Amino acid sequence: MVPPSTSTSQIERIKSGDSDSWVCFVELYQPYIYAYARRLGVQPNDASDICQEVFGKLVCKIGDFKRHDRKGSFRRWLRVVTHNTIVSQYRLRTNRPDVLGGSEAQLLFTSIAAAASMPSIDETPDEENEVLQRAIALARVSMEETTWLAFYRTTVDGLSSEEVGAELGKTPQAVREAKRRVLKKIHSLLDG
């Protein structure tokens, strides 16, 4: 499969105010942003707040995004926005004189800032896999069961179109077409 990234057309639809594209975008990237925040040591409730704040910023900033030629440039940009949001939250909390939690909380905030200021914003293979798995899950719920099975049995299980067609009572051509529809859906969620 193609390594996941966000398609230019989806970003353009979001920029133009397409609410369905925005909902799909949030479903696809909310777990990604949340997991990134948690890896930096942000507590679960705070990570949820970070997600909301990032999406709030993206409503205004998505128009600023410019695609670059390198793979994953949108997720790199999204990661920078998330990184900056976490750092901003850390600064807000450390500038408050009455921070709750004492030295334990201060240590946590210090570790978040240290992790958030790491120079590399490259994704790990696990992070790419999270986005891909989320896109596959979103594609699956929009497909009929036999279409999904045709895709799954040929792609994951490695069976031929003829074998899957015999199982599902479909022609090999219909199986190939079902597989193509699922891949097209996944690619429309990602950059295919």
N, C-alpha and C positions, 0 to 999 in steps of 0.2 A: 504494500500500500504506500501511497504518497505520504511523506512526512507532513504532519498537520501544521497548517497556518491558516489565517483568516483570509477569505477571498476578497479581492478588491470589490467585486460586485456587492457582497454583503455589506462592506463598509460604506459603499456609495449609497445603498438603500437606507442604511442607518442615518447617514448624513442628510438624506432627503426627508427624514422623518417617518420612515416606514416602521410602524409599531410592531408588526410581526417579526421583522428582522431584529429589532431591538430585543424582543422577548427571547428569541432564539439565541441571540448573542449573550444575554445575561445567563440563560440556562447553560450555555456552553462554557463561559468563562468564570462564573461565580465559584465553582469548586477550585479552579486554578488559582484565583486570587486568594481564596481562603487558605488553601494549602501552602501557598508561598508565605503568607503572613504567619501561619503556624510554624513553618520551618524556621522563621526568624525569631521564634519564641513568643509571639503574640498569643495571649490567652484566647480560648474559644469565643467568648462573648465579644472581646475586643476585635478579634479577627472578623466576626460578622459585621461589626461596625465599620471596620476598614473596607470591607466589600461594598457596603452601602456608600461610603464616602468616595471610593474609587469610581463607582458607577455614576454618582452625582457629578464628579469632575469630568467623566467621559462625555456626559451629555453636552457639556460646553466645549471640551477639548477634542472630540472625535474629528471635527473639521480641520484641526491642525495636523492630523496624521498624514504623512507623505510616505508612500511605499518606496522602499529601497530594493535593490536587486538581490540582496542576500536573503537566504531562507530565514523565515521566522521574524522578519523585521517588525510585523505588527505586535507579536507577543513580546518582543524585546521592548518596544515602545510602551506597551501595557505594563510590563514589569517595571519600567522606569517610573511610570505614573504611580504604581502601587508602592514602590520603594520610597518615592518622595512623600507619599501620603503617610506611610509608617514613620518616616523620619520626622515629618511635621507633627504627627501626634506625639511622638516622643518629646520633641522640643516643647510642645504645649504643656505636657505633663511635668516636665522637669522645671519649667518656669513658674509653676504654681507653688506657692510657699507651703500649702497645707496638703501635700501629697499623702494619700492614705497608704498604709502598708509599711511604712518605715524603711529600714535598710534593705529588707528583702525585696520590696518593690523597686527600690533604687537599683539594686543589683540586676533585677530583671530588665529594667529600662536600659541600663548600661549595656547589657548583653544584646538587646534588640538593636540598639544604636550601632554597636560594633558589627553585628551581623549585617545590618542594613547598609552600612558604609563599605561593605566589601566591594572591591573594584569590579568584579565580574558580575555581569547580569545575564550571562548565558544560561540557557535552560539545560537541565539535566535530561537524560533520556527518559527518566521517570516522569518528569513534568510534561514532556512531549506526549508520552504515552497516556497521561491523564486526559489531555485535551482530545486525543484521538479516541480514547474509550468513551468519553462523554459524547462526542459526535456520533459514534456508532450507536450508542444507546438512544440518542435523539432520532437517528435515522430509523432505528428498529421500530419505535412506537408509531411511526408514520406509515409503515408498510403493512400490507396484508401478510398473514402468517405464511402462506405458501410462497409468496415472493421472498420473504425473509429466509425461509427454509432453503429455497433454491440457491440463494446467495451463500448461506452458511455452509450448506453441504458441499458446494463446489469450491468455495474459497478456503474455509477453515478445515473441513474434513478431507479436502482434496479429491473428491469423487468427480467423475466425468459428468458432462451434461446428459449423456445417455443414461447413466446409472441413476442420477437424481430424477430425471424425467420419468423413468420407470417407477420410482418410488412415489412420485407425486402425481402420476397420471398426466404428465405434460410432455410435449415434444422437446427434444434437445434444444431447438431454437427458442422455445418459450422459456426454458431454464436459463439460457444465455441472456435473453432479454431481461428476465427478472434480476439476474446478477448485475447486469448493466444499470438497471434502474436504481438498485441499492447503492452501487458505487457512485453513480451520479449524485444521489442525495447526499452521501457522505462528502463527496468532493464539493458540493455546493455549500456545505457547512464549513468546509476547510478550503484551502487553496489548491484546487485540482488542476 
